[in-house]
Amino acid sequence: MSGFERWLSLWVAACMVTGAMLGEAFPTAFVALGRLEVAQVNLPVGLLIWAMIIPMLMKVDFSSLAGVRGHWRGFSITLLVNWAIKPFLMAALAWLCIRVLFDQWLPAEQLDGYIAGLILLAAAPCTAMVFVWSHLVGGDANFTLTQVALNDAIMLIAFAPLVALLLGVTNVPVPWGTLWLSVVLYIVLPLLVAQAMRGALLRRSTAHFDTVVSKLTPFSTLALLATLVLLFGFQGPQILSQPLIIALLAVPILLQGSITFGLAYLANRAVGERHDIAGPSCLIGASNFFELAVATAIALYGLDSGAALATVVGVLVEVPLMLALVAIVTRSRRWYAGASSERHRAADDGAPP
């Protein structure tokens, strides 16, 4: 790891502060950037996400995708945690924090909206950024792509009924434009670009491919930091005008992400999955599809609602939380490997246990 990457937490903190200060100092400029969007998907942020994930998607080898079927335990844990545990856990944490622990410090008329926004945030797992988190923990690129595709397929069917159940509403105005555009913009198009680049580079030589990917990888980190500046710049005035509300809404988000992560990571270890499978498996559920959450909150409750603010706090919390969890996965690699199940590994290899 380079010296720059060792101090990534410091750069992240600096970008958060810088973004908030720039957003307060130059609100007009950030408002203009914020308006560059289609179906609630911000185009400048989308381009930066491309810069982050294309080097990771170049590592996807379609000829090896069949091999990920052997990691059905990792897939099962991912789907179970993402869809059967995570949304209900957030609903419970949101009620506990907003209605019981923090109600005296929050505006009474917004309490229901805050809870709704937090539930919306947890109703759909991350789509694009998980490629970044997977890369940082040395995750298997083919497994990561496949689990994202599975989650996206389930999201198309389960998102509206799940939100309707947890929020108690009869008709959920699912922002299909946001959902489809995000899948195309963050998965389909960058994957096509990355695979075209992969093919062109490999035709020259494997060594040339490895060299180019290694040179592109630092740009992913720089794009991540630039994204933070933009996100915090968009919300700079809100952060500085109501810091207590932002901090209190962050608590259930941090708890939900940490608990979801812990359950999936320990479950993968218990069933004997490899570390490079467990990493992306536990991180996808800890992060959220915040574009979809923000768009749905605005459609249901309005732009100035407590629900919309809660989903925006999810955007602000996402990167710092995920980098902390990435550090845990990376630093616990030796501990994780120490409990690997020889029985499961033998079964995967076709050898007698």
Contacts in CASP RR format, 6 or more apart in sequence:
PFRMAT RR
TARGET T0000
AUTHOR 0000-0000-0000
METHOD contacts of the structure
MODEL  1
MSGFERWLSLWVAACMVTGAMLGEAFPTAFVALGRLEVAQVNLPVGLLIW
AMIIPMLMKVDFSSLAGVRGHWRGFSITLLVNWAIKPFLMAALAWLCIRV
LFDQWLPAEQLDGYIAGLILLAAAPCTAMVFVWSHLVGGDANFTLTQVAL
NDAIMLIAFAPLVALLLGVTNVPVPWGTLWLSVVLYIVLPLLVAQAMRGA
LLRRSTAHFDTVVSKLTPFSTLALLATLVLLFGFQGPQILSQPLIIALLA
VPILLQGSITFGLAYLANRAVGERHDIAGPSCLIGASNFFELAVATAIAL
YGLDSGAALATVVGVLVEVPLMLALVAIVTRSRRWYAGASSERHRAADDG
APP
2 218 0 8 1.000
4 11 0 8 1.000
4 218 0 8 1.000
4 221 0 8 1.000
5 221 0 8 1.000
8 221 0 8 1.000
8 323 0 8 1.000
9 323 0 8 1.000
9 327 0 8 1.000
11 225 0 8 1.000
12 225 0 8 1.000
12 228 0 8 1.000
12 319 0 8 1.000
12 320 0 8 1.000
12 323 0 8 1.000
13 320 0 8 1.000
15 225 0 8 1.000
15 226 0 8 1.000
15 228 0 8 1.000
15 229 0 8 1.000
15 232 0 8 1.000
16 228 0 8 1.000
16 232 0 8 1.000
16 316 0 8 1.000
16 320 0 8 1.000
17 232 0 8 1.000
18 229 0 8 1.000
18 232 0 8 1.000
19 228 0 8 1.000
19 229 0 8 1.000
19 230 0 8 1.000
19 232 0 8 1.000
19 233 0 8 1.000
19 236 0 8 1.000
20 232 0 8 1.000
20 233 0 8 1.000
20 235 0 8 1.000
20 236 0 8 1.000
20 239 0 8 1.000
20 240 0 8 1.000
21 236 0 8 1.000
22 30 0 8 1.000
22 229 0 8 1.000
22 233 0 8 1.000
23 29 0 8 1.000
23 30 0 8 1.000
23 232 0 8 1.000
23 233 0 8 1.000
23 234 0 8 1.000
23 236 0 8 1.000
23 237 0 8 1.000
24 236 0 8 1.000
24 237 0 8 1.000
24 240 0 8 1.000
27 237 0 8 1.000
30 230 0 8 1.000
30 233 0 8 1.000
30 234 0 8 1.000
30 236 0 8 1.000
33 42 0 8 1.000
33 44 0 8 1.000
33 230 0 8 1.000
33 234 0 8 1.000
34 42 0 8 1.000
34 44 0 8 1.000
34 234 0 8 1.000
36 42 0 8 1.000
36 43 0 8 1.000
36 44 0 8 1.000
37 43 0 8 1.000
38 181 0 8 1.000
39 175 0 8 1.000
39 177 0 8 1.000
39 178 0 8 1.000
39 181 0 8 1.000
39 295 0 8 1.000
40 175 0 8 1.000
40 178 0 8 1.000
40 291 0 8 1.000
40 294 0 8 1.000
40 295 0 8 1.000
40 298 0 8 1.000
41 178 0 8 1.000
41 181 0 8 1.000
41 182 0 8 1.000
41 185 0 8 1.000
41 291 0 8 1.000
42 230 0 8 1.000
42 291 0 8 1.000
44 230 0 8 1.000
45 227 0 8 1.000
45 230 0 8 1.000
45 231 0 8 1.000
46 185 0 8 1.000
46 186 0 8 1.000
48 223 0 8 1.000
48 224 0 8 1.000
48 226 0 8 1.000
48 227 0 8 1.000
48 230 0 8 1.000
49 128 0 8 1.000
49 129 0 8 1.000
49 186 0 8 1.000
49 190 0 8 1.000
49 223 0 8 1.000
49 227 0 8 1.000
50 190 0 8 1.000
50 193 0 8 1.000
51 219 0 8 1.000
51 220 0 8 1.000
51 222 0 8 1.000
51 223 0 8 1.000
52 128 0 8 1.000
52 129 0 8 1.000
52 131 0 8 1.000
52 132 0 8 1.000
52 220 0 8 1.000
52 223 0 8 1.000
52 224 0 8 1.000
52 227 0 8 1.000
53 128 0 8 1.000
53 129 0 8 1.000
53 131 0 8 1.000
53 132 0 8 1.000
53 186 0 8 1.000
53 190 0 8 1.000
53 194 0 8 1.000
53 220 0 8 1.000
54 190 0 8 1.000
54 193 0 8 1.000
54 194 0 8 1.000
54 197 0 8 1.000
54 216 0 8 1.000
55 135 0 8 1.000
55 194 0 8 1.000
55 213 0 8 1.000
55 216 0 8 1.000
55 217 0 8 1.000
55 219 0 8 1.000
55 220 0 8 1.000
56 131 0 8 1.000
56 132 0 8 1.000
56 134 0 8 1.000
56 135 0 8 1.000
56 141 0 8 1.000
56 144 0 8 1.000
56 194 0 8 1.000
56 220 0 8 1.000
57 131 0 8 1.000
57 141 0 8 1.000
57 145 0 8 1.000
57 190 0 8 1.000
57 191 0 8 1.000
57 193 0 8 1.000
57 194 0 8 1.000
57 195 0 8 1.000
58 194 0 8 1.000
58 195 0 8 1.000
58 197 0 8 1.000
58 198 0 8 1.000
58 201 0 8 1.000
58 209 0 8 1.000
58 213 0 8 1.000
58 216 0 8 1.000
59 135 0 8 1.000
59 141 0 8 1.000
59 213 0 8 1.000
60 141 0 8 1.000
60 142 0 8 1.000
60 145 0 8 1.000
60 191 0 8 1.000
60 194 0 8 1.000
60 195 0 8 1.000
60 198 0 8 1.000
61 141 0 8 1.000
61 142 0 8 1.000
62 195 0 8 1.000
64 142 0 8 1.000
65 142 0 8 1.000
65 145 0 8 1.000
65 146 0 8 1.000
67 142 0 8 1.000
68 75 0 8 1.000
68 140 0 8 1.000
68 142 0 8 1.000
68 143 0 8 1.000
68 146 0 8 1.000
70 348 0 8 1.000
71 140 0 8 1.000
71 143 0 8 1.000
71 273 0 8 1.000
71 274 0 8 1.000
71 277 0 8 1.000
73 268 0 8 1.000
73 271 0 8 1.000
73 272 0 8 1.000
73 273 0 8 1.000
73 344 0 8 1.000
74 143 0 8 1.000
74 147 0 8 1.000
74 268 0 8 1.000
74 271 0 8 1.000
74 273 0 8 1.000
74 277 0 8 1.000
74 278 0 8 1.000
74 281 0 8 1.000
75 146 0 8 1.000
75 147 0 8 1.000
75 150 0 8 1.000
75 281 0 8 1.000
77 264 0 8 1.000
77 267 0 8 1.000
77 268 0 8 1.000
77 271 0 8 1.000
77 273 0 8 1.000
77 281 0 8 1.000
78 147 0 8 1.000
78 150 0 8 1.000
78 151 0 8 1.000
78 264 0 8 1.000
78 281 0 8 1.000
78 284 0 8 1.000
78 285 0 8 1.000
79 150 0 8 1.000
79 151 0 8 1.000
79 154 0 8 1.000
81 260 0 8 1.000
81 263 0 8 1.000
81 264 0 8 1.000
81 267 0 8 1.000
81 282 0 8 1.000
81 285 0 8 1.000
82 125 0 8 1.000
82 151 0 8 1.000
82 284 0 8 1.000
82 285 0 8 1.000
83 154 0 8 1.000
83 158 0 8 1.000
83 162 0 8 1.000
85 260 0 8 1.000
85 263 0 8 1.000
86 122 0 8 1.000
86 125 0 8 1.000
86 256 0 8 1.000
86 260 0 8 1.000
86 285 0 8 1.000
87 119 0 8 1.000
87 122 0 8 1.000
87 123 0 8 1.000
87 162 0 8 1.000
87 166 0 8 1.000
88 166 0 8 1.000
89 122 0 8 1.000
89 256 0 8 1.000
89 259 0 8 1.000
89 260 0 8 1.000
90 118 0 8 1.000
90 119 0 8 1.000
90 121 0 8 1.000
90 122 0 8 1.000
90 252 0 8 1.000
90 256 0 8 1.000
91 115 0 8 1.000
91 119 0 8 1.000
91 122 0 8 1.000
91 166 0 8 1.000
93 118 0 8 1.000
93 252 0 8 1.000
93 255 0 8 1.000
93 256 0 8 1.000
94 114 0 8 1.000
94 115 0 8 1.000
94 117 0 8 1.000
94 118 0 8 1.000
94 119 0 8 1.000
94 252 0 8 1.000
95 115 0 8 1.000
96 252 0 8 1.000
97 248 0 8 1.000
97 251 0 8 1.000
97 252 0 8 1.000
97 255 0 8 1.000
98 106 0 8 1.000
98 111 0 8 1.000
98 114 0 8 1.000
98 115 0 8 1.000
98 118 0 8 1.000
98 252 0 8 1.000
99 111 0 8 1.000
99 115 0 8 1.000
102 248 0 8 1.000
102 251 0 8 1.000
103 111 0 8 1.000
105 244 0 8 1.000
105 245 0 8 1.000
105 248 0 8 1.000
106 114 0 8 1.000
106 245 0 8 1.000
106 248 0 8 1.000
107 245 0 8 1.000
110 305 0 8 1.000
110 306 0 8 1.000
110 309 0 8 1.000
113 301 0 8 1.000
113 305 0 8 1.000
113 306 0 8 1.000
113 307 0 8 1.000
113 310 0 8 1.000
114 249 0 8 1.000
114 306 0 8 1.000
114 307 0 8 1.000
114 309 0 8 1.000
114 310 0 8 1.000
115 310 0 8 1.000
116 167 0 8 1.000
116 297 0 8 1.000
116 300 0 8 1.000
116 301 0 8 1.000
116 306 0 8 1.000
116 307 0 8 1.000
116 310 0 8 1.000
117 293 0 8 1.000
117 297 0 8 1.000
117 301 0 8 1.000
117 306 0 8 1.000
117 307 0 8 1.000
117 308 0 8 1.000
117 310 0 8 1.000
117 311 0 8 1.000
118 249 0 8 1.000
118 252 0 8 1.000
118 253 0 8 1.000
118 310 0 8 1.000
119 163 0 8 1.000
119 166 0 8 1.000
119 167 0 8 1.000
120 163 0 8 1.000
120 167 0 8 1.000
120 293 0 8 1.000
120 296 0 8 1.000
120 297 0 8 1.000
120 300 0 8 1.000
120 307 0 8 1.000
120 310 0 8 1.000
120 311 0 8 1.000
121 253 0 8 1.000
121 288 0 8 1.000
121 290 0 8 1.000
121 293 0 8 1.000
121 310 0 8 1.000
121 311 0 8 1.000
121 314 0 8 1.000
122 256 0 8 1.000
122 288 0 8 1.000
123 159 0 8 1.000
123 162 0 8 1.000
123 163 0 8 1.000
123 166 0 8 1.000
123 293 0 8 1.000
124 155 0 8 1.000
124 159 0 8 1.000
124 288 0 8 1.000
124 289 0 8 1.000
124 292 0 8 1.000
124 293 0 8 1.000
125 151 0 8 1.000
125 155 0 8 1.000
125 284 0 8 1.000
125 285 0 8 1.000
125 287 0 8 1.000
125 288 0 8 1.000
125 289 0 8 1.000
126 283 0 8 1.000
126 284 0 8 1.000
126 285 0 8 1.000
126 287 0 8 1.000
126 288 0 8 1.000
126 289 0 8 1.000
127 148 0 8 1.000
127 151 0 8 1.000
127 152 0 8 1.000
127 182 0 8 1.000
127 183 0 8 1.000
127 186 0 8 1.000
127 187 0 8 1.000
127 289 0 8 1.000
128 182 0 8 1.000
128 186 0 8 1.000
128 187 0 8 1.000
129 287 0 8 1.000
129 318 0 8 1.000
129 322 0 8 1.000
130 144 0 8 1.000
130 148 0 8 1.000
130 280 0 8 1.000
130 283 0 8 1.000
130 284 0 8 1.000
130 287 0 8 1.000
131 141 0 8 1.000
131 144 0 8 1.000
131 145 0 8 1.000
131 148 0 8 1.000
132 220 0 8 1.000
132 224 0 8 1.000
133 280 0 8 1.000
133 283 0 8 1.000
133 284 0 8 1.000
133 287 0 8 1.000
133 322 0 8 1.000
133 325 0 8 1.000
133 326 0 8 1.000
134 140 0 8 1.000
134 141 0 8 1.000
134 144 0 8 1.000
134 279 0 8 1.000
134 280 0 8 1.000
134 283 0 8 1.000
135 141 0 8 1.000
135 217 0 8 1.000
135 220 0 8 1.000
136 323 0 8 1.000
136 326 0 8 1.000
136 330 0 8 1.000
137 276 0 8 1.000
137 279 0 8 1.000
137 280 0 8 1.000
137 283 0 8 1.000
137 326 0 8 1.000
137 329 0 8 1.000
137 330 0 8 1.000
138 276 0 8 1.000
138 279 0 8 1.000
139 276 0 8 1.000
139 277 0 8 1.000
139 279 0 8 1.000
139 280 0 8 1.000
140 274 0 8 1.000
140 276 0 8 1.000
140 277 0 8 1.000
140 280 0 8 1.000
143 276 0 8 1.000
143 277 0 8 1.000
143 280 0 8 1.000
143 281 0 8 1.000
144 280 0 8 1.000
144 284 0 8 1.000
145 191 0 8 1.000
147 280 0 8 1.000
147 281 0 8 1.000
147 284 0 8 1.000
148 187 0 8 1.000
148 284 0 8 1.000
149 187 0 8 1.000
151 284 0 8 1.000
152 183 0 8 1.000
152 187 0 8 1.000
155 179 0 8 1.000
155 289 0 8 1.000
155 292 0 8 1.000
156 179 0 8 1.000
159 172 0 8 1.000
159 174 0 8 1.000
159 179 0 8 1.000
159 292 0 8 1.000
160 172 0 8 1.000
160 174 0 8 1.000
163 169 0 8 1.000
163 172 0 8 1.000
163 174 0 8 1.000
163 296 0 8 1.000
164 170 0 8 1.000
164 171 0 8 1.000
164 172 0 8 1.000
167 300 0 8 1.000
169 300 0 8 1.000
172 296 0 8 1.000
172 300 0 8 1.000
173 296 0 8 1.000
173 299 0 8 1.000
173 300 0 8 1.000
174 296 0 8 1.000
175 292 0 8 1.000
175 295 0 8 1.000
175 296 0 8 1.000
175 299 0 8 1.000
178 291 0 8 1.000
178 292 0 8 1.000
178 295 0 8 1.000
179 292 0 8 1.000
182 289 0 8 1.000
182 291 0 8 1.000
182 292 0 8 1.000
197 212 0 8 1.000
198 209 0 8 1.000
201 208 0 8 1.000
201 209 0 8 1.000
201 212 0 8 1.000
201 213 0 8 1.000
202 209 0 8 1.000
224 319 0 8 1.000
227 319 0 8 1.000
228 319 0 8 1.000
231 315 0 8 1.000
231 316 0 8 1.000
231 319 0 8 1.000
232 239 0 8 1.000
232 316 0 8 1.000
235 312 0 8 1.000
235 315 0 8 1.000
235 316 0 8 1.000
238 246 0 8 1.000
238 309 0 8 1.000
238 312 0 8 1.000
239 246 0 8 1.000
239 316 0 8 1.000
245 309 0 8 1.000
246 313 0 8 1.000
246 316 0 8 1.000
249 309 0 8 1.000
249 310 0 8 1.000
249 313 0 8 1.000
249 314 0 8 1.000
250 313 0 8 1.000
250 314 0 8 1.000
250 316 0 8 1.000
250 317 0 8 1.000
253 313 0 8 1.000
253 314 0 8 1.000
253 317 0 8 1.000
253 321 0 8 1.000
254 317 0 8 1.000
254 321 0 8 1.000
257 285 0 8 1.000
257 286 0 8 1.000
257 287 0 8 1.000
257 321 0 8 1.000
257 325 0 8 1.000
258 286 0 8 1.000
258 321 0 8 1.000
258 325 0 8 1.000
260 282 0 8 1.000
260 285 0 8 1.000
260 286 0 8 1.000
261 282 0 8 1.000
261 283 0 8 1.000
261 285 0 8 1.000
261 286 0 8 1.000
261 325 0 8 1.000
261 328 0 8 1.000
262 282 0 8 1.000
263 282 0 8 1.000
264 278 0 8 1.000
264 281 0 8 1.000
264 282 0 8 1.000
264 285 0 8 1.000
264 286 0 8 1.000
265 278 0 8 1.000
265 279 0 8 1.000
265 281 0 8 1.000
265 282 0 8 1.000
265 329 0 8 1.000
265 336 0 8 1.000
268 277 0 8 1.000
268 278 0 8 1.000
268 279 0 8 1.000
268 281 0 8 1.000
268 282 0 8 1.000
269 278 0 8 1.000
269 336 0 8 1.000
269 339 0 8 1.000
271 341 0 8 1.000
271 344 0 8 1.000
272 339 0 8 1.000
272 340 0 8 1.000
272 341 0 8 1.000
272 344 0 8 1.000
272 345 0 8 1.000
273 281 0 8 1.000
273 344 0 8 1.000
274 340 0 8 1.000
275 329 0 8 1.000
275 333 0 8 1.000
275 336 0 8 1.000
275 337 0 8 1.000
278 329 0 8 1.000
278 336 0 8 1.000
279 329 0 8 1.000
282 325 0 8 1.000
282 329 0 8 1.000
283 322 0 8 1.000
283 325 0 8 1.000
283 326 0 8 1.000
283 329 0 8 1.000
286 321 0 8 1.000
286 322 0 8 1.000
286 325 0 8 1.000
287 318 0 8 1.000
287 321 0 8 1.000
287 322 0 8 1.000
288 314 0 8 1.000
288 318 0 8 1.000
290 311 0 8 1.000
290 314 0 8 1.000
290 315 0 8 1.000
290 318 0 8 1.000
293 311 0 8 1.000
293 314 0 8 1.000
294 308 0 8 1.000
294 311 0 8 1.000
294 312 0 8 1.000
294 315 0 8 1.000
297 305 0 8 1.000
297 307 0 8 1.000
297 308 0 8 1.000
297 310 0 8 1.000
297 311 0 8 1.000
298 305 0 8 1.000
298 308 0 8 1.000
300 307 0 8 1.000
301 307 0 8 1.000
301 308 0 8 1.000
302 308 0 8 1.000
342 353 0 8 1.000
343 353 0 8 1.000
346 352 0 8 1.000
346 353 0 8 1.000
347 353 0 8 1.000
END
